[in-house]
Amino acid sequence: MKTDEKKPGRRSRAVAAKRAAILEAALTLFSQFGLHGASLDKVAELADVSKTNLLYYFPSKEVLYVAVLKEILDVWLAPLRALRHDQEPLSAIRRYIRLKLEVSRDHPQASRLFCLEMLQGAPLLRDELAGDLKKLVEEKAAIIERWIAEERLANVQPQHLIFMLWATTQHYADFATQVEAVTGQTLSDAQFFEQTVENVQRMVIEGIRVR
């Protein structure tokens, strides 16, 4: 009885591990070669699964690509989801900046692939952007508007504040080659990471602080 009970759990973990390996391999190849340049054969080879097995989980390259992009969105939007009205606004924005820069440091391939999709007009992700993403931004913009109404933040347009935070923090992943060429450093350098966090925080906070 106990052996039978354990089998579904082991099977579920094995399925989850295989699916994660496929998504990781797909991210690596899609971020290098794009949707059309990456092949399912190469993804299967990198994930150490058969192509038949890959197609069991993801029936087409487009389905796999969208799954990778949705995984990226989950990671990328987690810091924004964490914003709550009961937080102290400036501290919350400082924390948001740090978390977003951590995402840029820890998931540069994901950020670059998402940027590439946006530059191409997001043909496979438009519904997601116009649906769940739009709803989330509206929800968090409403929190920022409440902070402004309570005179806890300067009077800025919330959506533009969110866009600016996205652009600034993701720059260090999307243009990592440029950043390294100019500074000789990357976010993987602990000192440079902390310097980046401190400077971005200071410049943003001084722009939204109530005077």
N, C-alpha and C positions, 0 to 999 in steps of 0.2 A: 504493500500500500504506500509506504513512504517513498519507495523507489519510483513508483508511478507518479507521485505528487511532485517529485523533483524534476522529472523529465520535461514538463512544459516550461518550467523556469529556465532550465539549461537551454532548451530550444529557443526560447524567447531572447535570451542573452546572445546566443549564437547568431540569430537573425539580426538583432540590433547591431552586433559587432560587424557583421558582413555588410549591412547597409551603410554603416558609418565608414567602413573602409572604401566602399564604392564612392560615396559622396566626397571623401577626402581626396581620392585619386582624381575624381572628376574636377574638383576645384583646382587642383594643381595643373591639370592639362587645359581646362577652359581658361584659366587666368593667363596661361602662356600663349595659347593658340586660338582662343575664342571658340564660339559654338561650331563654326564651320571647319575650323582647322584641327580640332580635336576629334579623334575617332573613338567609337565604342570599343574597338579591339584594343586600343592603347589604354583606355580606362580600365578594362577588364584585366589586362596584363599588369598594370601598376597596382591594382587592388588585389591581385593574386586570386581572381575568381575566373570562372569560365564566362564567355560571352553569353551563353545560354542562361547561366545563373544571374548575370547582371540584368538581362532582359526580363527575368522573372520579377525582379524588384522594380525595374524602370523600363517599361515597354518600348521606349524610343529615346533617342538622344535629346529631343526637345523636352520630354518629361523629366529626364535626369537633370538637364540644364536648369529648368524651372525649380526643381527640388533643391538644387545647390543655391540658387538665388534666394529662395525662401529661407534656407538655413542661414544665409548671410544676413538677411533682414532681421531674423530673430536675435542674432548676436549684436548687430549694429544698433537695433532699437531698444535693447535691454536697458541702457542707461536712461533713455528718454522715458521709458515706462516707469522708472523708479521715481520720477518727479512727483511730489505730492504737495497739496496746498498747505498742509500743516508743518512743512519744513520751513526753516529760515531761508528766504530766497537767495541771498548771496552765497550762503554756504551750499545750498542745493546746486546752484549754477557752478560753483567751484568744483564740487564733487562730480557733476556731470562732465565737465571738461576733462578732469583726470580720467574718468572711466572711458570716455571716448578716445582719448589719446592712448589708453591701454589697449583698446580694441585695435587702433591703428598700429600699435607696436606688435601686438600678438597675432593679428590676423591681416597682414598686409595684402596677401593674395586675394582674400575675400573682398577687401575694400576696392582693390584695383579692378576685379571682375565686375563688381557692382557699378563702378564708374564707367567701365567700358559699355555695359548694358545701357546706362543712361545716355551716353554719347550716341548710341545707335538708335535712340528713341524708345527704348524699353519695349520692343514689340511683343515680347513674351511675358512681361511683368506688368503691363499697363493696368490690368484689372486689379491686381494686388495693390498697386500704388494708389489707384483711384478709390479703392475700398478701405481695407484695414489701415493702410498707412495714413490716408487722409483723415480717417476717423481718429486715429491716435494723435496726430498733429493738432486737430481741432480740440481734442480733449486737453492736451497740455497747453495749448495757446490760451484756453479758457482759464487755466490755473495762473498763467502769467498775467492775464488781464485782471484777475482778482488781486494779485499782488500789487499791480499798478494802481488799481482803484483804492486799495488800502494804504497807498503811499509807501509801500515797502520796496518798490522798484521805480526807476525813472520811467517816464512815459515813452516807451518804445513800442513799435509794432511787433507783437509776439511772433508771428510767422517769420518775419525777417530776422529776428533774433535767433530763432531755431535754425534758419538757413545759414546764417553766418557761423554759428557754432558747428554745424555739419561741415561747412566748407573749410574752416580753419583747422579743425581737428583731423579731418580726413586727408588734408593736404600732405601730411607727414607720411601717409601710406601711399596715396595715389601718385605723389611726386617724390617718392623716397630717393630716387636716383638723383634728382635735381638738388634735393636737400643735402645729400651726401657730397655731391660735387662742389657745392658752395661752402659747406661747413666742415666737410671731412668727417662728419659724424652721422649716426642714425639713432633712432629711438631705442635700439638695443643697448646703446651706451647709457648706463644708469644715470650718470651725471648730466648728460645731454637731455635725457628724458625729463629729469626733474627741472632742469633749466627751462625746457619747453613748457611744461605744465605751469610753472610759476609765471612765466612771461605771458602766456596766453590768458591765464586766469586774471592777471593784473590788468591787462589791456581791456578785457571784456568787462570785468567788474567795475573798473573806473568809468566805463561808458554807460552802465546801467544803475550805478549807485544813485540814490536819492540825494540831491543837494539842497 
